[in-house]
Amino acid sequence: MAELTQQQIEQQINTAIKNQEQINKTEPRAEKVLFDRDTKTLAIYFINGSIFSCPIDLIEGVSELENEIIAEVKLTPNQKGLRWETADIDLSIQGLLLGIFGTKSWMKEIASKGGKSKSERKQTASRENGKKGGRPRKNMVKQIG
């Protein structure tokens, strides 16, 4: 294999730097993270101006922490993760953006709470469905004939 000249090496380095700058502009990279004690919400601010926030109660491990410890959240050096040093918890920002707030069992627990909602809107819809005869039974087979 032929050796590269100094000029070729410098050209490759410059190309790599330009490529990395382009990736940095488009990749979701956080610039700061804040915990709002009043709303118990975590907010991640990105370099492109967008903001992602979610309730702390959704995040496995973090939801049980005291407010003082939650407020200690820091960005990882590569700005792609969150770190709670005192609690020894690390989270991927990409995972949070994808709606992954914990293990599979944690996510199932969160999902089961959604179906137990007692909102006024859900109760009204249930009453309206009841007037129409309610929800059909699962084992009921419609006869065609």
CYANA upper distance limits for C-alpha pairs under 8 A (distance plus 0.5 A):
  4 LEU  CA      8 GLN  CA      6.43
  4 LEU  CA      9 ILE  CA      6.89
  5 THR  CA      9 ILE  CA      6.82
  6 GLN  CA     10 GLU  CA      6.71
  7 GLN  CA     11 GLN  CA      6.63
  8 GLN  CA     12 GLN  CA      6.71
  9 ILE  CA     13 ILE  CA      6.75
 10 GLU  CA     14 ASN  CA      6.65
 11 GLN  CA     15 THR  CA      6.67
 12 GLN  CA     16 ALA  CA      6.63
 13 ILE  CA     17 ILE  CA      6.70
 14 ASN  CA     18 LYS  CA      6.73
 15 THR  CA     19 ASN  CA      6.65
 16 ALA  CA     20 GLN  CA      6.63
 17 ILE  CA     21 GLU  CA      6.68
 18 LYS  CA     22 GLN  CA      6.84
 19 ASN  CA     23 ILE  CA      6.80
 20 GLN  CA     24 ASN  CA      6.57
 21 GLU  CA     25 LYS  CA      6.89
 22 GLN  CA     26 THR  CA      7.13
 23 ILE  CA     27 GLU  CA      6.16
 24 ASN  CA     28 PRO  CA      8.49
 24 ASN  CA     29 ARG  CA      7.79
 25 LYS  CA     47 ILE  CA      8.46
 25 LYS  CA     48 ASN  CA      7.93
 26 THR  CA     48 ASN  CA      8.45
 28 PRO  CA     46 PHE  CA      7.08
 28 PRO  CA     47 ILE  CA      8.05
 28 PRO  CA     48 ASN  CA      8.19
 28 PRO  CA     80 LYS  CA      8.42
 29 ARG  CA     46 PHE  CA      6.11
 29 ARG  CA     47 ILE  CA      6.57
 29 ARG  CA     79 GLN  CA      6.27
 29 ARG  CA     80 LYS  CA      6.51
 30 ALA  CA     44 ILE  CA      7.01
 30 ALA  CA     45 TYR  CA      6.11
 30 ALA  CA     46 PHE  CA      4.60
 30 ALA  CA     47 ILE  CA      6.42
 30 ALA  CA     75 LEU  CA      8.11
 30 ALA  CA     79 GLN  CA      5.86
 30 ALA  CA     80 LYS  CA      7.09
 31 GLU  CA     44 ILE  CA      8.29
 31 GLU  CA     45 TYR  CA      6.30
 31 GLU  CA     46 PHE  CA      5.80
 31 GLU  CA     47 ILE  CA      6.15
 31 GLU  CA     75 LEU  CA      8.38
 31 GLU  CA     79 GLN  CA      7.37
 32 LYS  CA     44 ILE  CA      6.58
 32 LYS  CA     45 TYR  CA      5.81
 32 LYS  CA     46 PHE  CA      7.66
 32 LYS  CA     74 LYS  CA      8.38
 32 LYS  CA     75 LEU  CA      7.29
 33 VAL  CA     42 LEU  CA      7.73
 33 VAL  CA     43 ALA  CA      6.17
 33 VAL  CA     44 ILE  CA      4.98
 33 VAL  CA     45 TYR  CA      6.60
 33 VAL  CA     73 VAL  CA      7.67
 33 VAL  CA     74 LYS  CA      7.23
 33 VAL  CA     75 LEU  CA      7.29
 34 LEU  CA     42 LEU  CA      6.41
 34 LEU  CA     43 ALA  CA      5.79
 34 LEU  CA     44 ILE  CA      7.11
 34 LEU  CA     71 ALA  CA      7.67
 34 LEU  CA     73 VAL  CA      7.95
 35 PHE  CA     40 LYS  CA      7.48
 35 PHE  CA     41 THR  CA      6.37
 35 PHE  CA     42 LEU  CA      5.12
 35 PHE  CA     43 ALA  CA      6.83
 35 PHE  CA     70 ILE  CA      7.47
 35 PHE  CA     71 ALA  CA      5.89
 35 PHE  CA     73 VAL  CA      8.21
 36 ASP  CA     40 LYS  CA      5.96
 36 ASP  CA     41 THR  CA      5.76
 36 ASP  CA     42 LEU  CA      6.86
 36 ASP  CA     43 ALA  CA      8.22
 37 ARG  CA     41 THR  CA      7.54
 37 ARG  CA     67 ASN  CA      7.27
 39 THR  CA     55 PRO  CA      8.21
 40 LYS  CA     55 PRO  CA      6.45
 40 LYS  CA     56 ILE  CA      6.29
 40 LYS  CA     57 ASP  CA      8.33
 41 THR  CA     53 SER  CA      6.99
 41 THR  CA     54 CYS  CA      6.00
 41 THR  CA     55 PRO  CA      4.83
 41 THR  CA     56 ILE  CA      5.90
 42 LEU  CA     53 SER  CA      5.87
 42 LEU  CA     54 CYS  CA      6.02
 42 LEU  CA     55 PRO  CA      6.75
 42 LEU  CA     56 ILE  CA      6.71
 43 ALA  CA     51 ILE  CA      7.20
 43 ALA  CA     52 PHE  CA      6.13
 43 ALA  CA     53 SER  CA      4.66
 43 ALA  CA     54 CYS  CA      7.25
 44 ILE  CA     51 ILE  CA      6.12
 44 ILE  CA     52 PHE  CA      5.65
 44 ILE  CA     53 SER  CA      6.66
 45 TYR  CA     49 GLY  CA      7.39
 45 TYR  CA     50 SER  CA      6.69
 45 TYR  CA     51 ILE  CA      5.11
 45 TYR  CA     52 PHE  CA      7.15
 46 PHE  CA     50 SER  CA      5.88
 46 PHE  CA     51 ILE  CA      6.59
 52 PHE  CA     97 LEU  CA      8.00
 54 CYS  CA     58 LEU  CA      7.86
 55 PRO  CA     59 ILE  CA      8.15
 56 ILE  CA     62 VAL  CA      7.17
 56 ILE  CA     63 SER  CA      5.83
 57 ASP  CA     62 VAL  CA      8.14
 57 ASP  CA     63 SER  CA      5.19
 58 LEU  CA     63 SER  CA      7.35
 58 LEU  CA    101 PHE  CA      6.68
 58 LEU  CA    110 ILE  CA      7.64
 59 ILE  CA     63 SER  CA      6.20
 59 ILE  CA    101 PHE  CA      5.30
 59 ILE  CA    102 GLY  CA      6.76
 60 GLU  CA     64 GLU  CA      8.49
 60 GLU  CA    101 PHE  CA      6.63
 60 GLU  CA    102 GLY  CA      5.51
 60 GLU  CA    103 THR  CA      8.13
 60 GLU  CA    106 TRP  CA      7.19
 61 GLY  CA     65 LEU  CA      7.72
 61 GLY  CA     89 ILE  CA      8.06
 62 VAL  CA     70 ILE  CA      7.36
 62 VAL  CA     89 ILE  CA      8.30
 65 LEU  CA     69 ILE  CA      6.82
 65 LEU  CA     70 ILE  CA      6.76
 65 LEU  CA     87 ALA  CA      8.50
 66 GLU  CA     70 ILE  CA      6.83
 67 ASN  CA     71 ALA  CA      6.56
 68 GLU  CA     72 GLU  CA      7.26
 69 ILE  CA     73 VAL  CA      8.07
 69 ILE  CA     84 TRP  CA      7.99
 69 ILE  CA     86 THR  CA      7.48
 69 ILE  CA     87 ALA  CA      7.95
 70 ILE  CA     84 TRP  CA      7.73
 72 GLU  CA     84 TRP  CA      6.83
 72 GLU  CA     85 GLU  CA      8.30
 73 VAL  CA     82 LEU  CA      7.08
 73 VAL  CA     83 ARG  CA      6.16
 73 VAL  CA     84 TRP  CA      5.49
 73 VAL  CA     85 GLU  CA      8.24
 74 LYS  CA     82 LEU  CA      6.25
 74 LYS  CA     83 ARG  CA      5.76
 74 LYS  CA     84 TRP  CA      7.11
 75 LEU  CA     79 GLN  CA      5.98
 75 LEU  CA     80 LYS  CA      7.80
 75 LEU  CA     81 GLY  CA      6.34
 75 LEU  CA     82 LEU  CA      5.25
 75 LEU  CA     83 ARG  CA      6.60
 76 THR  CA     80 LYS  CA      6.92
 76 THR  CA     81 GLY  CA      5.66
 76 THR  CA     82 LEU  CA      6.18
 76 THR  CA     83 ARG  CA      6.67
 80 LYS  CA     92 SER  CA      6.89
 80 LYS  CA     93 ILE  CA      6.12
 80 LYS  CA     94 GLN  CA      7.73
 81 GLY  CA     90 ASP  CA      7.41
 81 GLY  CA     91 LEU  CA      5.99
 81 GLY  CA     92 SER  CA      4.96
 81 GLY  CA     93 ILE  CA      5.43
 81 GLY  CA     94 GLN  CA      8.33
 82 LEU  CA     90 ASP  CA      6.12
 82 LEU  CA     91 LEU  CA      5.59
 82 LEU  CA     92 SER  CA      6.96
 82 LEU  CA     93 ILE  CA      7.22
 83 ARG  CA     88 ASP  CA      7.97
 83 ARG  CA     89 ILE  CA      6.35
 83 ARG  CA     90 ASP  CA      5.10
 83 ARG  CA     91 LEU  CA      7.10
 84 TRP  CA     88 ASP  CA      6.21
 84 TRP  CA     89 ILE  CA      5.62
 84 TRP  CA     90 ASP  CA      6.96
 85 GLU  CA     89 ILE  CA      7.21
 91 LEU  CA     95 GLY  CA      8.04
 91 LEU  CA     96 LEU  CA      8.30
 92 SER  CA     96 LEU  CA      7.03
 93 ILE  CA     97 LEU  CA      6.71
 94 GLN  CA     98 LEU  CA      6.74
 95 GLY  CA     99 GLY  CA      6.84
 95 GLY  CA    100 ILE  CA      5.55
 95 GLY  CA    101 PHE  CA      7.68
 96 LEU  CA    100 ILE  CA      5.67
 96 LEU  CA    101 PHE  CA      6.37
100 ILE  CA    107 MET  CA      7.98
101 PHE  CA    106 TRP  CA      8.30
101 PHE  CA    107 MET  CA      7.39
102 GLY  CA    106 TRP  CA      6.15
102 GLY  CA    107 MET  CA      6.73
103 THR  CA    107 MET  CA      6.73
104 LYS  CA    108 LYS  CA      6.71
105 SER  CA    109 GLU  CA      6.79
106 TRP  CA    110 ILE  CA      6.86
107 MET  CA    111 ALA  CA      6.68
108 LYS  CA    112 SER  CA      6.64
109 GLU  CA    113 LYS  CA      7.06
110 ILE  CA    114 GLY  CA      7.35
111 ALA  CA    115 GLY  CA      7.64
112 SER  CA    116 LYS  CA      7.46
113 LYS  CA    117 SER  CA      7.41
117 SER  CA    122 LYS  CA      7.94
118 LYS  CA    122 LYS  CA      6.96
118 LYS  CA    123 GLN  CA      7.12
119 SER  CA    123 GLN  CA      6.79
120 GLU  CA    124 THR  CA      6.59
121 ARG  CA    125 ALA  CA      6.74
122 LYS  CA    126 SER  CA      6.67
123 GLN  CA    127 ARG  CA      6.80
124 THR  CA    128 GLU  CA      6.78
125 ALA  CA    129 ASN  CA      6.68
126 SER  CA    130 GLY  CA      6.63
126 SER  CA    134 GLY  CA      8.49
127 ARG  CA    131 LYS  CA      6.92
128 GLU  CA    132 LYS  CA      7.21
129 ASN  CA    133 GLY  CA      7.10
129 ASN  CA    134 GLY  CA      5.49
129 ASN  CA    135 ARG  CA      7.45
130 GLY  CA    134 GLY  CA      4.59
130 GLY  CA    135 ARG  CA      7.98
136 PRO  CA    140 MET  CA      7.75
